[in-house]
Amino acid sequence: MPGQANKAFDDQTLQVELCVGAMTEMVGRPDYPCLGARSVFRRDRATVRVYDELDAPATAQLLLQDLCEFASAVDLDEGFASFVAIFRGPRIVDERHFERLLWSQLRQLHAADDAPWSDEVSPDPDDEHFALSVAGNAYFVVGLHPMASRDARRAASPTLVFNLHEQFVALRASGHFPRMRDRIRDRDEQLQGSINPMVADQGEVSQARQYSGREVGPGWRAPFGAEHDP
């Protein structure tokens, strides 16, 4: 019935607004350490989409389509931009649970993607030059969720933030990267009381170790392969 359909639409719209509002409030806190994220939201450079569940069967195709649209529309000359995927569920039990869901979702996203891997980065998650490739565009992925041990990663809902690798290349070329990196790390230490043990610069170790936000040991390997299934 039309009335029921309208109510369902209104409820869904409200849920989206609540998810977006919670994320905006989180990064807008004066003590939030990631200056890049604060700038992206303050300058309305965040493209936010809300999905039903992280690692749900239908999510990969929707996420792939939205990332394709984001990459084709974003103008990096206007500054940093991020694609923020917020998920209504499931309820995250702990950091290992979120990590499993994150990598399963990225595997499904890759399986749905028929574009070649970006030649800017390595497809090997053990390689220090690894970055996720979606539709031929390289991304650094930041996972956030309610059970994160680091304050800066503790979001109200499971969330994946996709930052274009090209942005970091440009920031390094400009010479501004070291100062911004050091300011973010100082702010994170002030907020948390300790330095994030997982932070590393591109080219030192694989960035895959940072995606979920969980502290992992030297023997950890990302449960991901870039080869398409036959």
Buried (B, 14 or more C-beta within 10 A) or exposed (E): EEEEEEEEEEEEEEBBEBBBEBBBEBBEEEEBBBBBBBBBBEEEBBBBBBBEBBBBEEBBEBBBEBBBBBBEEBEEEEEBBBBBBBBBEBEBEEBEBBBBBBBBBBBBBBEBBEEEBBEBBBBBBBBBBBBBBBBBBBBBBBBBBBBBEBBBBBBBBBBBBBBBBBBBBBBBEEEEBEEBBEEBBEBBEEBBEEEBEBEBEBEEBBBBBBBBBBEBEEEBEBBBEBEEEE
